[in-house]
Every structure is written in structure tokens, then in C-alpha cells.
Amino acid sequence: MRCMADRTVLSGWKRFTAKVMNPKFIMVFATIGVFLLIYLFGALKYGGIGFTTIRTFLNMFIDNAYFGISAVGMTMVLITGGIDLSVAAFASLTGMLIAYGNSVLGVDPFLCVVIAMVVGTGLGALMGAMIHYLSVPPFITTLTGMFMARGICSMISRESIAINNEAFNALAGWKIYIMRLVDGEWVKIKPLAFINFNVLLFLAVILFGAYILGSTRLGRNVYAIGGNEQSAKLMGLPVARTKIFVYAFNGFCSVLMGLSYALYVKSGWNLALLGGELDVITMAVIGGTLLTGGVGYMLGTFFGVMLKSIIPALITFEGNLLSWWGKIATGALLLLFIGIQRIVVTYSAKRKDNSCR
């Protein structure tokens, strides 16, 4: 009986280690582990001056929610084996459409948002169709989309345009306060922290993305295309429809990113979020999404956003470091995770070879 119990424990441990070492999940575990290590370092060094407060933690969400929204769409694109360089340009175009439409033309800003959604989603679907039907590399197709969107922004205006609308400003200033307990009563004076509309939008989008990838046939098709597109075609999967949807959804997320950023700064500018597409790709990659496609999870992307967000927080608490150190640290993290990806891919290939023998 004791031997049987030992065997059961051993088989359970083997199943656990097999899951942990599974190439599909190891990148997510690595992201979570690195985030916890960096957070622990910050807690030990700056815990006494407020690093571990709930306000600091939530501020990381508030300051990076717009990047996180776009990272959801980018994760899907990368899983299919593609890439999209147009996301920040589409977001900037969204802000310009809202600002110019409202402040210059007198159009309701939320109607401008709807127009931007149609434009962004449509252009995303068009890029997806070009990539599939015309076999244009995703890098070239989306680079063209980026130049086009930036050019349209500059044609609209080269100056920053403020958004002055009562309803829009009310949404931008809307907050849910986490109240402080004083003498047994919850009071709103000097609240512990707050979350705003952008944070809720980010959480809603990432939950929706997780649902698509984890619980729908469309999500299974996305993984199948990223794993091997030719095999997906031979299995009769709707490759064209899936790829067009993924790029259209990414365009939609780019518009939401633009809306979120416009709520954050209350203006539109033709050079807003310049280079932001690299931040979005970085968040997805350090979140465990393989650049070669086929592997990626929204949980990893969530922690990728948090990992990318914690670096500026550490620099702020240090006080005497230039903001460029954030770029250096981000580059080092990206290099680390690309190295881990190569190790995981090599290990996975060797394991397949051994199982075939």
C-alpha cells in the first residue's frame, strides 16, 4: 500500500513538472517569476517610501493601460506568426480624429470614436487580406499602414489639438476610489487609491482576448495557424477568415488604445505615441508570446504589461536616474526573453525528436 502511495505521489509530481516544463507555459512562468523578483527588489529597497502601497501598484496600470489594450491585439497577431507596426499610428490617428472632429468641426467626440473604430477595424482587415491573399509580408504591409496613418495625422494638423467636451472630460476624470478606513468608517478624504475608465477598459479587453483564445474555435484556429499554416490549410481550417479577423481585431484594439490615450492626455497630436508599436510588441514578447508564432497567452501578456510598467516606477523611486535608463532596462529584458524563447524552442524541438524515435 505504501509503495502504491509513493508511486501515486511520484506520478503526480511528474505530471506537475511536465506541466511546468511544457514549452507552451514555461514562458508565462518565466514572466511571472521575473516580475515577482523585480517587485520583491523594489519592495525591499523602496518599501519604506511607498513602493508597496496600493496607490503605486494601481498607478502602474493607469499609466500604461493604453499600451496594454493594444498588447491584447498584438498578442493574437504574433501567435499567428505575424507582426503589426501600425498600432501606434492608428492610435494617434484616432486621437486626431476625436480632437479635430470635436474642437474644429464641432462633431460629438463619441461619434468620432465610432468613425475611428470603423476606419481602424477596416484598415486592419484590409492589411490582413493583403497579407493572406497577396502574400505581402506582414512587416511591409503594416509598415505601409503606419506611414499612411501618420501621414493622414499630419495632413489633419501638425499641432496638438485640445479636446474640450464636457462629456469626454467627465469620462476622462471618472474614478472609482478605494476609500480609507478611519475610526471604523470608510471615508473618501485622502483615499488609498483609485482606478479610472482606462484601467477597466484594459481589463475588459484582456479578459475578452483570453476568452477568444481559450474558449472559442476561433482561438484554436489562431494557434493552429501560428503552429503551422500549411497544416491548418490541409485540415480545412478557415485560414483566410481567421487572419483577417486577427488583424481587424488588432486594428480595433489600436483604436481603443487611441481613445484611452486621448482620455489620458485630453488632446490629439500627429506625433503622439511615436515608437509606441515597439512598446506594445515588447509587452507581448516579454509576456511569453513566441515571435515564431503558435504560443502565447493573455495571462502572460498581462504580466508583460506589468513587467514593462514596473521599470519606470523603480526609476521614479530611485530619483536620480534619467528616464533613458528605462529604455536600457527594457532592452535588456527583451533580450533576456528572446534568449529564453530560443532555448524553449530548441528544447521543444529536441523533445519532439526524442519522442519520434
Phi, psi and omega in degrees: 000320181294320178299318179296320179295318179298319179296321179297316178297318181296316180294324177295319178295321178296318178298319180296311181295327178295322178292318181296320183273001178297125181304335181290332185248342188296329179292321178295316178298321179297317179298313180297318180297315180295320178299315181295323178295315180293320178295321178296319177300314178297322180294319181290322185273322186240012181300328181287345180245020169107007182294326185270006180288156179294332178296314179297318181298314181289330177298332177295324175292311186300319184281347184229013183299321183294323175294320180297322178300314180291329180297334177296310178295321180297324178301316179296318180298314181294325178298325178285355182092009181256193176202155181223114180264003187263358191298315182291325178293319177295322178295318178296320178297321177300312179299320179293320179296319179294311185293311182292317181298319182278309188282330183257314183267347179078021180274145178302131185298330181284333171291323176298324178296317179298316178300316179298323179296318178297314181296310183296315180294319179296316179294323176297316178296321178297317179295320177298320178294318178297319180297318183279306188281326181260358179056034175279131180304140180305324181300313182290316182300311183284333174296321176298316177299322179296312180298320181295314181295318178296321179296318178296319177302316181290329176292324179293309178190144175261001179251154176290136181244121179285148177256112181243087179220132186299313182292320180295315178295326178294319178294320179296326181266000182291135182218149167252115185273139170264104192282161183263140178271117180231120179053041177080005179234143178277121182239151183268351180289127184049066182294159179299316182189183176207161170235149182245186183298322182299320179295315179296322178295317178300313181296320179295317182293318182289327175292321177295318177297320178296322178296316180300312184288325188263340190228010182231158176296325177302317178298319178296323177295322179300314179294321181296318180295318179292327179291312178194104185296322180296319177295322178298320178295317181295331178281356178082019179285148181284076186297312183299311182297321181293314181295320178295319178298316184300315180287328176292318178296323178294322175297320177297317178296326178295321177295317177298325175298316178297319177297314181298317180291323178296323175293329181287319184251349179057041178196169174234143182211140184294336180255015179297143177059030179297124184082003182295336179299328179289324175297318181295315179298319180300316180299319180292319183290314179287350173276002174103004178280123182287135178293337179278352176092166175092342183225133178166144181220148182292332175298317177296318178297320177303312179287334173296319176297316180294320180295319177292330184279336185284338182295309176301327178296317179296320179295320178298316181288332177293319171088327184246019178254144175286154181297338180295339175298333176296319177296318180296314180295320178296318178298319178296318178297316181297317178298318178300313184286330174294320176298316177299320178301315180297320179296317180296316180297316179296316179297318180297318180296318179295321180294324177294318179298318180293325181286336181278343182280000000 
